[in-house]
Amino acid sequence: MPSMGPTCVALGGEDLRTLFITSRRTRQSSDELLRFPESGNLFRVEVGQAGRPPFSCRV
């Protein structure tokens, strides 16, 4: 992962086989930002297992 601070993950895409990962850029030293310049970006990874469709209910 090209970031020191992943913050949240979610499955998405048409077939729910895309893992989206957010990352933080705050509270990192200058050295860390030089080593991981993509910190703060959104990353996308294709995964082999599909997620489940969202569950909704009416209350």
N, CA, C and O atoms as a Maestro MAE file, in Angstrom:
{
 s_m_m2io_version
 :::
 2.0.0
}

f_m_ct {
 s_m_title
 :::
 protein
 m_atom[236] {
  # First column is atom index #
  i_m_mmod_type
  r_m_x_coord
  r_m_y_coord
  r_m_z_coord
  i_m_residue_number
  s_m_chain_name
  s_m_pdb_residue_name
  s_m_pdb_atom_name
  i_m_atomic_number
  :::
  1 25 0.848 -1.165 0.000 1 A "MET " " N  " 7
  2 3 0.000 0.000 0.000 1 A "MET " " CA " 6
  3 2 0.899 1.234 0.000 1 A "MET " " C  " 6
  4 15 1.788 1.339 0.845 1 A "MET " " O  " 8
  5 25 0.691 2.162 -0.918 2 A "PRO " " N  " 7
  6 3 1.571 3.331 -1.002 2 A "PRO " " CA " 6
  7 2 1.196 4.466 -0.035 2 A "PRO " " C  " 6
  8 15 1.389 5.642 -0.345 2 A "PRO " " O  " 8
  9 25 0.663 4.102 1.131 3 A "SER " " N  " 7
  10 3 0.323 5.096 2.146 3 A "SER " " CA " 6
  11 2 0.540 4.477 3.521 3 A "SER " " C  " 6
  12 15 0.319 3.279 3.703 3 A "SER " " O  " 8
  13 25 0.967 5.275 4.482 4 A "MET " " N  " 7
  14 3 1.173 4.762 5.839 4 A "MET " " CA " 6
  15 2 -0.124 4.702 6.623 4 A "MET " " C  " 6
  16 15 -0.195 3.998 7.630 4 A "MET " " O  " 8
  17 25 -1.158 5.426 6.187 5 A "GLY " " N  " 7
  18 3 -2.358 5.534 7.002 5 A "GLY " " CA " 6
  19 2 -3.644 5.228 6.286 5 A "GLY " " C  " 6
  20 15 -4.411 6.151 6.012 5 A "GLY " " O  " 8
  21 25 -3.933 3.943 5.959 6 A "PRO " " N  " 7
  22 3 -5.252 3.651 5.403 6 A "PRO " " CA " 6
  23 2 -6.314 3.947 6.455 6 A "PRO " " C  " 6
  24 15 -6.099 3.687 7.639 6 A "PRO " " O  " 8
  25 25 -7.455 4.486 6.038 7 A "THR " " N  " 7
  26 3 -8.465 4.907 7.007 7 A "THR " " CA " 6
  27 2 -9.780 4.160 6.907 7 A "THR " " C  " 6
  28 15 -10.422 3.920 7.929 7 A "THR " " O  " 8
  29 25 -10.200 3.787 5.715 8 A "CYS " " N  " 7
  30 3 -11.494 3.138 5.558 8 A "CYS " " CA " 6
  31 2 -11.489 2.312 4.277 8 A "CYS " " C  " 6
  32 15 -10.816 2.660 3.307 8 A "CYS " " O  " 8
  33 25 -12.245 1.215 4.282 9 A "VAL " " N  " 7
  34 3 -12.367 0.382 3.086 9 A "VAL " " CA " 6
  35 2 -13.842 0.150 2.780 9 A "VAL " " C  " 6
  36 15 -14.679 0.152 3.683 9 A "VAL " " O  " 8
  37 25 -14.156 -0.051 1.501 10 A "ALA " " N  " 7
  38 3 -15.525 -0.359 1.076 10 A "ALA " " CA " 6
  39 2 -15.482 -1.090 -0.251 10 A "ALA " " C  " 6
  40 15 -14.662 -0.778 -1.114 10 A "ALA " " O  " 8
  41 25 -16.370 -2.067 -0.413 11 A "LEU " " N  " 7
  42 3 -16.500 -2.752 -1.690 11 A "LEU " " CA " 6
  43 2 -17.476 -1.986 -2.563 11 A "LEU " " C  " 6
  44 15 -18.472 -1.455 -2.073 11 A "LEU " " O  " 8
  45 25 -17.190 -1.927 -3.855 12 A "GLY " " N  " 7
  46 3 -18.066 -1.207 -4.771 12 A "GLY " " CA " 6
  47 2 -17.875 -1.689 -6.187 12 A "GLY " " C  " 6
  48 15 -17.315 -2.759 -6.422 12 A "GLY " " O  " 8
  49 25 -18.339 -0.900 -7.123 13 A "GLY " " N  " 7
  50 3 -18.295 -1.273 -8.527 13 A "GLY " " CA " 6
  51 2 -19.539 -2.051 -8.901 13 A "GLY " " C  " 6
  52 15 -20.311 -2.456 -8.032 13 A "GLY " " O  " 8
  53 25 -19.734 -2.259 -10.189 14 A "GLU " " N  " 7
  54 3 -20.933 -2.948 -10.665 14 A "GLU " " CA " 6
  55 2 -21.079 -4.346 -10.095 14 A "GLU " " C  " 6
  56 15 -22.183 -4.762 -9.744 14 A "GLU " " O  " 8
  57 25 -19.974 -5.075 -9.999 15 A "ASP " " N  " 7
  58 3 -20.040 -6.454 -9.521 15 A "ASP " " CA " 6
  59 2 -19.545 -6.612 -8.084 15 A "ASP " " C  " 6
  60 15 -19.339 -7.736 -7.626 15 A "ASP " " O  " 8
  61 25 -19.352 -5.512 -7.373 16 A "LEU " " N  " 7
  62 3 -18.872 -5.493 -5.981 16 A "LEU " " CA " 6
  63 2 -17.550 -6.241 -5.813 16 A "LEU " " C  " 6
  64 15 -17.331 -6.903 -4.799 16 A "LEU " " O  " 8
  65 25 -16.674 -6.132 -6.809 17 A "ARG " " N  " 7
  66 3 -15.354 -6.754 -6.748 17 A "ARG " " CA " 6
  67 2 -14.236 -5.705 -6.723 17 A "ARG " " C  " 6
  68 15 -13.074 -6.023 -6.976 17 A "ARG " " O  " 8
  69 25 -14.587 -4.480 -6.422 18 A "THR " " N  " 7
  70 3 -13.590 -3.417 -6.337 18 A "THR " " CA " 6
  71 2 -13.517 -2.938 -4.892 18 A "THR " " C  " 6
  72 15 -14.517 -2.499 -4.323 18 A "THR " " O  " 8
  73 25 -12.335 -3.027 -4.309 19 A "LEU " " N  " 7
  74 3 -12.118 -2.564 -2.950 19 A "LEU " " CA " 6
  75 2 -11.558 -1.148 -3.012 19 A "LEU " " C  " 6
  76 15 -10.492 -0.922 -3.583 19 A "LEU " " O  " 8
  77 25 -12.277 -0.199 -2.424 20 A "PHE " " N  " 7
  78 3 -11.834 1.193 -2.358 20 A "PHE " " CA " 6
  79 2 -11.238 1.437 -0.974 20 A "PHE " " C  " 6
  80 15 -11.816 1.047 0.040 20 A "PHE " " O  " 8
  81 25 -10.077 2.087 -0.946 21 A "ILE " " N  " 7
  82 3 -9.364 2.341 0.305 21 A "ILE " " CA " 6
  83 2 -9.012 3.821 0.379 21 A "ILE " " C  " 6
  84 15 -8.331 4.345 -0.502 21 A "ILE " " O  " 8
  85 25 -9.473 4.490 1.422 22 A "THR " " N  " 7
  86 3 -9.082 5.883 1.637 22 A "THR " " CA " 6
  87 2 -7.852 5.907 2.547 22 A "THR " " C  " 6
  88 15 -7.585 4.952 3.276 22 A "THR " " O  " 8
  89 25 -7.118 7.006 2.490 23 A "SER " " N  " 7
  90 3 -5.926 7.126 3.333 23 A "SER " " CA " 6
  91 2 -5.801 8.551 3.849 23 A "SER " " C  " 6
  92 15 -6.383 9.488 3.303 23 A "SER " " O  " 8
  93 25 -5.032 8.683 4.904 24 A "ARG " " N  " 7
  94 3 -4.853 10.012 5.507 24 A "ARG " " CA " 6
  95 2 -3.531 10.626 5.095 24 A "ARG " " C  " 6
  96 15 -2.577 9.930 4.746 24 A "ARG " " O  " 8
  97 25 -3.498 11.946 5.143 25 A "ARG " " N  " 7
  98 3 -2.270 12.678 4.842 25 A "ARG " " CA " 6
  99 2 -1.864 13.550 6.029 25 A "ARG " " C  " 6
  100 15 -0.722 14.004 6.103 25 A "ARG " " O  " 8
  101 25 -2.774 13.782 6.940 26 A "THR " " N  " 7
  102 3 -2.475 14.627 8.096 26 A "THR " " CA " 6
  103 2 -1.690 13.843 9.139 26 A "THR " " C  " 6
  104 15 -1.690 12.612 9.145 26 A "THR " " O  " 8
  105 25 -1.026 14.578 10.018 27 A "ARG " " N  " 7
  106 3 -0.227 14.016 11.107 27 A "ARG " " CA " 6
  107 2 0.854 13.057 10.619 27 A "ARG " " C  " 6
  108 15 1.121 12.039 11.258 27 A "ARG " " O  " 8
  109 25 1.478 13.383 9.481 28 A "GLN " " N  " 7
  110 3 2.619 12.616 8.991 28 A "GLN " " CA " 6
  111 2 3.816 13.555 8.892 28 A "GLN " " C  " 6
  112 15 3.688 14.723 8.523 28 A "GLN " " O  " 8
  113 25 4.972 13.016 9.229 29 A "SER " " N  " 7
  114 3 6.181 13.838 9.180 29 A "SER " " CA " 6
  115 2 6.585 14.084 7.724 29 A "SER " " C  " 6
  116 15 6.089 13.429 6.808 29 A "SER " " O  " 8
  117 25 7.477 15.023 7.537 30 A "SER " " N  " 7
  118 3 7.993 15.321 6.197 30 A "SER " " CA " 6
  119 2 8.673 14.101 5.599 30 A "SER " " C  " 6
  120 15 8.542 13.837 4.404 30 A "SER " " O  " 8
  121 25 9.405 13.352 6.432 31 A "ASP " " N  " 7
  122 3 10.075 12.139 5.948 31 A "ASP " " CA " 6
  123 2 9.061 11.093 5.482 31 A "ASP " " C  " 6
  124 15 9.255 10.449 4.452 31 A "ASP " " O  " 8
  125 25 7.985 10.929 6.243 32 A "GLU " " N  " 7
  126 3 6.944 9.967 5.854 32 A "GLU " " CA " 6
  127 2 6.288 10.371 4.541 32 A "GLU " " C  " 6
  128 15 6.016 9.524 3.691 32 A "GLU " " O  " 8
  129 25 6.036 11.660 4.376 33 A "LEU " " N  " 7
  130 3 5.414 12.132 3.139 33 A "LEU " " CA " 6
  131 2 6.353 11.978 1.944 33 A "LEU " " C  " 6
  132 15 5.898 11.763 0.821 33 A "LEU " " O  " 8
  133 25 7.656 12.089 2.181 34 A "LEU " " N  " 7
  134 3 8.610 11.845 1.098 34 A "LEU " " CA " 6
  135 2 8.620 10.363 0.704 34 A "LEU " " C  " 6
  136 15 8.729 10.028 -0.475 34 A "LEU " " O  " 8
  137 25 8.506 9.482 1.704 35 A "ARG " " N  " 7
  138 3 8.487 8.041 1.426 35 A "ARG " " CA " 6
  139 2 7.163 7.579 0.842 35 A "ARG " " C  " 6
  140 15 7.124 6.638 0.049 35 A "ARG " " O  " 8
  141 25 6.067 8.247 1.236 36 A "PHE " " N  " 7
  142 3 4.722 7.856 0.794 36 A "PHE " " CA " 6
  143 2 3.987 9.078 0.241 36 A "PHE " " C  " 6
  144 15 3.041 9.557 0.867 36 A "PHE " " O  " 8
  145 25 4.405 9.594 -0.924 37 A "PRO " " N  " 7
  146 3 3.807 10.827 -1.454 37 A "PRO " " CA " 6
  147 2 2.342 10.679 -1.873 37 A "PRO " " C  " 6
  148 15 1.657 11.683 -2.069 37 A "PRO " " O  " 8
  149 25 1.856 9.456 -2.013 38 A "GLU " " N  " 7
  150 3 0.461 9.259 -2.416 38 A "GLU " " CA " 6
  151 2 -0.494 9.217 -1.228 38 A "GLU " " C  " 6
  152 15 -1.686 8.965 -1.405 38 A "GLU " " O  " 8
  153 25 0.014 9.461 -0.023 39 A "SER " " N  " 7
  154 3 -0.855 9.518 1.150 39 A "SER " " CA " 6
  155 2 -1.941 10.561 0.939 39 A "SER " " C  " 6
  156 15 -1.686 11.635 0.396 39 A "SER " " O  " 8
  157 25 -3.147 10.238 1.371 40 A "GLY " " N  " 7
  158 3 -4.280 11.149 1.205 40 A "GLY " " CA " 6
  159 2 -5.115 10.819 -0.018 40 A "GLY " " C  " 6
  160 15 -6.166 11.426 -0.229 40 A "GLY " " O  " 8
  161 25 -4.669 9.873 -0.824 41 A "ASN " " N  " 7
  162 3 -5.402 9.508 -2.037 41 A "ASN " " CA " 6
  163 2 -6.415 8.396 -1.772 41 A "ASN " " C  " 6
  164 15 -6.422 7.777 -0.708 41 A "ASN " " O  " 8
  165 25 -7.251 8.165 -2.748 42 A "LEU " " N  " 7
  166 3 -8.181 7.047 -2.767 42 A "LEU " " CA " 6
  167 2 -7.564 5.970 -3.655 42 A "LEU " " C  " 6
  168 15 -7.152 6.251 -4.780 42 A "LEU " " O  " 8
  169 25 -7.500 4.739 -3.151 43 A "PHE " " N  " 7
  170 3 -6.910 3.630 -3.895 43 A "PHE " " CA " 6
  171 2 -8.000 2.640 -4.272 43 A "PHE " " C  " 6
  172 15 -9.030 2.539 -3.607 43 A "PHE " " O  " 8
  173 25 -7.751 1.915 -5.349 44 A "ARG " " N  " 7
  174 3 -8.714 0.930 -5.845 44 A "ARG " " CA " 6
  175 2 -7.970 -0.368 -6.134 44 A "ARG " " C  " 6
  176 15 -6.928 -0.368 -6.789 44 A "ARG " " O  " 8
  177 25 -8.524 -1.478 -5.633 45 A "VAL " " N  " 7
  178 3 -7.937 -2.799 -5.845 45 A "VAL " " CA " 6
  179 2 -9.042 -3.745 -6.296 45 A "VAL " " C  " 6
  180 15 -10.099 -3.821 -5.670 45 A "VAL " " O  " 8
  181 25 -8.792 -4.467 -7.389 46 A "GLU " " N  " 7
  182 3 -9.751 -5.483 -7.830 46 A "GLU " " CA " 6
  183 2 -9.514 -6.740 -7.004 46 A "GLU " " C  " 6
  184 15 -8.376 -7.190 -6.862 46 A "GLU " " O  " 8
  185 25 -10.600 -7.314 -6.452 47 A "VAL " " N  " 7
  186 3 -10.491 -8.507 -5.605 47 A "VAL " " CA " 6
  187 2 -11.225 -9.677 -6.259 47 A "VAL " " C  " 6
  188 15 -12.126 -9.473 -7.072 47 A "VAL " " O  " 8
  189 25 -10.842 -10.886 -5.905 48 A "GLY " " N  " 7
  190 3 -11.417 -12.080 -6.519 48 A "GLY " " CA " 6
  191 2 -12.790 -12.459 -5.998 48 A "GLY " " C  " 6
  192 15 -13.567 -13.095 -6.710 48 A "GLY " " O  " 8
  193 25 -13.096 -12.081 -4.774 49 A "GLN " " N  " 7
  194 3 -14.373 -12.445 -4.165 49 A "GLN " " CA " 6
  195 2 -15.332 -11.260 -4.206 49 A "GLN " " C  " 6
  196 15 -14.979 -10.162 -3.777 49 A "GLN " " O  " 8
  197 25 -16.530 -11.475 -4.716 50 A "ALA " " N  " 7
  198 3 -17.521 -10.389 -4.777 50 A "ALA " " CA " 6
  199 2 -18.123 -10.135 -3.402 50 A "ALA " " C  " 6
  200 15 -18.278 -11.057 -2.601 50 A "ALA " " O  " 8
  201 25 -18.456 -8.887 -3.139 51 A "GLY " " N  " 7
  202 3 -19.146 -8.538 -1.910 51 A "GLY " " CA " 6
  203 2 -20.627 -8.823 -2.038 51 A "GLY " " C  " 6
  204 15 -21.097 -9.228 -3.101 51 A "GLY " " O  " 8
  205 25 -21.352 -8.615 -0.976 52 A "ARG " " N  " 7
  206 3 -22.808 -8.819 -0.987 52 A "ARG " " CA " 6
  207 2 -23.488 -7.508 -1.318 52 A "ARG " " C  " 6
  208 15 -22.985 -6.443 -0.960 52 A "ARG " " O  " 8
  209 25 -24.627 -7.566 -1.997 53 A "PRO " " N  " 7
  210 3 -25.348 -6.331 -2.284 53 A "PRO " " CA " 6
  211 2 -25.821 -5.678 -0.987 53 A "PRO " " C  " 6
  212 15 -26.024 -6.371 0.009 53 A "PRO " " O  " 8
  213 25 -25.997 -4.365 -0.983 54 A "PRO " " N  " 7
  214 3 -26.445 -3.675 0.238 54 A "PRO " " CA " 6
  215 2 -27.800 -4.198 0.697 54 A "PRO " " C  " 6
  216 15 -28.671 -4.522 -0.111 54 A "PRO " " O  " 8
  217 25 -27.951 -4.271 1.996 55 A "PHE " " N  " 7
  218 3 -29.208 -4.698 2.593 55 A "PHE " " CA " 6
  219 2 -30.011 -3.466 2.946 55 A "PHE " " C  " 6
  220 15 -29.485 -2.530 3.548 55 A "PHE " " O  " 8
  221 25 -31.244 -3.458 2.589 56 A "SER " " N  " 7
  222 3 -32.082 -2.322 2.988 56 A "SER " " CA " 6
  223 2 -33.389 -2.866 3.553 56 A "SER " " C  " 6
  224 15 -33.873 -3.924 3.150 56 A "SER " " O  " 8
  225 25 -33.929 -2.130 4.471 57 A "CYS " " N  " 7
  226 3 -35.212 -2.512 5.052 57 A "CYS " " CA " 6
  227 2 -36.015 -1.251 5.309 57 A "CYS " " C  " 6
  228 15 -35.476 -0.146 5.369 57 A "CYS " " O  " 8
  229 25 -37.259 -1.438 5.452 58 A "ARG " " N  " 7
  230 3 -38.150 -0.324 5.727 58 A "ARG " " CA " 6
  231 2 -38.709 -0.492 7.115 58 A "ARG " " C  " 6
  232 15 -39.302 -1.524 7.429 58 A "ARG " " O  " 8
  233 25 -38.529 0.504 7.945 59 A "VAL " " N  " 7
  234 3 -38.990 0.428 9.332 59 A "VAL " " CA " 6
  235 2 -40.176 1.317 9.523 59 A "VAL " " C  " 6
  236 15 -40.717 1.396 10.626 59 A "VAL " " O  " 8
  :::
 }
 m_bond[235] {
  # First column is bond index #
  i_m_from
  i_m_to
  i_m_order
  :::
  1 1 2 1
  2 2 3 1
  3 3 4 2
  4 3 5 1
  5 5 6 1
  6 6 7 1
  7 7 8 2
  8 7 9 1
  9 9 10 1
  10 10 11 1
  11 11 12 2
  12 11 13 1
  13 13 14 1
  14 14 15 1
  15 15 16 2
  16 15 17 1
  17 17 18 1
  18 18 19 1
  19 19 20 2
  20 19 21 1
  21 21 22 1
  22 22 23 1
  23 23 24 2
  24 23 25 1
  25 25 26 1
  26 26 27 1
  27 27 28 2
  28 27 29 1
  29 29 30 1
  30 30 31 1
  31 31 32 2
  32 31 33 1
  33 33 34 1
  34 34 35 1
  35 35 36 2
  36 35 37 1
  37 37 38 1
  38 38 39 1
  39 39 40 2
  40 39 41 1
  41 41 42 1
  42 42 43 1
  43 43 44 2
  44 43 45 1
  45 45 46 1
  46 46 47 1
  47 47 48 2
  48 47 49 1
  49 49 50 1
  50 50 51 1
  51 51 52 2
  52 51 53 1
  53 53 54 1
  54 54 55 1
  55 55 56 2
  56 55 57 1
  57 57 58 1
  58 58 59 1
  59 59 60 2
  60 59 61 1
  61 61 62 1
  62 62 63 1
  63 63 64 2
  64 63 65 1
  65 65 66 1
  66 66 67 1
  67 67 68 2
  68 67 69 1
  69 69 70 1
  70 70 71 1
  71 71 72 2
  72 71 73 1
  73 73 74 1
  74 74 75 1
  75 75 76 2
  76 75 77 1
  77 77 78 1
  78 78 79 1
  79 79 80 2
  80 79 81 1
  81 81 82 1
  82 82 83 1
  83 83 84 2
  84 83 85 1
  85 85 86 1
  86 86 87 1
  87 87 88 2
  88 87 89 1
  89 89 90 1
  90 90 91 1
  91 91 92 2
  92 91 93 1
  93 93 94 1
  94 94 95 1
  95 95 96 2
  96 95 97 1
  97 97 98 1
  98 98 99 1
  99 99 100 2
  100 99 101 1
  101 101 102 1
  102 102 103 1
  103 103 104 2
  104 103 105 1
  105 105 106 1
  106 106 107 1
  107 107 108 2
  108 107 109 1
  109 109 110 1
  110 110 111 1
  111 111 112 2
  112 111 113 1
  113 113 114 1
  114 114 115 1
  115 115 116 2
  116 115 117 1
  117 117 118 1
  118 118 119 1
  119 119 120 2
  120 119 121 1
  121 121 122 1
  122 122 123 1
  123 123 124 2
  124 123 125 1
  125 125 126 1
  126 126 127 1
  127 127 128 2
  128 127 129 1
  129 129 130 1
  130 130 131 1
  131 131 132 2
  132 131 133 1
  133 133 134 1
  134 134 135 1
  135 135 136 2
  136 135 137 1
  137 137 138 1
  138 138 139 1
  139 139 140 2
  140 139 141 1
  141 141 142 1
  142 142 143 1
  143 143 144 2
  144 143 145 1
  145 145 146 1
  146 146 147 1
  147 147 148 2
  148 147 149 1
  149 149 150 1
  150 150 151 1
  151 151 152 2
  152 151 153 1
  153 153 154 1
  154 154 155 1
  155 155 156 2
  156 155 157 1
  157 157 158 1
  158 158 159 1
  159 159 160 2
  160 159 161 1
  161 161 162 1
  162 162 163 1
  163 163 164 2
  164 163 165 1
  165 165 166 1
  166 166 167 1
  167 167 168 2
  168 167 169 1
  169 169 170 1
  170 170 171 1
  171 171 172 2
  172 171 173 1
  173 173 174 1
  174 174 175 1
  175 175 176 2
  176 175 177 1
  177 177 178 1
  178 178 179 1
  179 179 180 2
  180 179 181 1
  181 181 182 1
  182 182 183 1
  183 183 184 2
  184 183 185 1
  185 185 186 1
  186 186 187 1
  187 187 188 2
  188 187 189 1
  189 189 190 1
  190 190 191 1
  191 191 192 2
  192 191 193 1
  193 193 194 1
  194 194 195 1
  195 195 196 2
  196 195 197 1
  197 197 198 1
  198 198 199 1
  199 199 200 2
  200 199 201 1
  201 201 202 1
  202 202 203 1
  203 203 204 2
  204 203 205 1
  205 205 206 1
  206 206 207 1
  207 207 208 2
  208 207 209 1
  209 209 210 1
  210 210 211 1
  211 211 212 2
  212 211 213 1
  213 213 214 1
  214 214 215 1
  215 215 216 2
  216 215 217 1
  217 217 218 1
  218 218 219 1
  219 219 220 2
  220 219 221 1
  221 221 222 1
  222 222 223 1
  223 223 224 2
  224 223 225 1
  225 225 226 1
  226 226 227 1
  227 227 228 2
  228 227 229 1
  229 229 230 1
  230 230 231 1
  231 231 232 2
  232 231 233 1
  233 233 234 1
  234 234 235 1
  235 235 236 2
  :::
 }
}
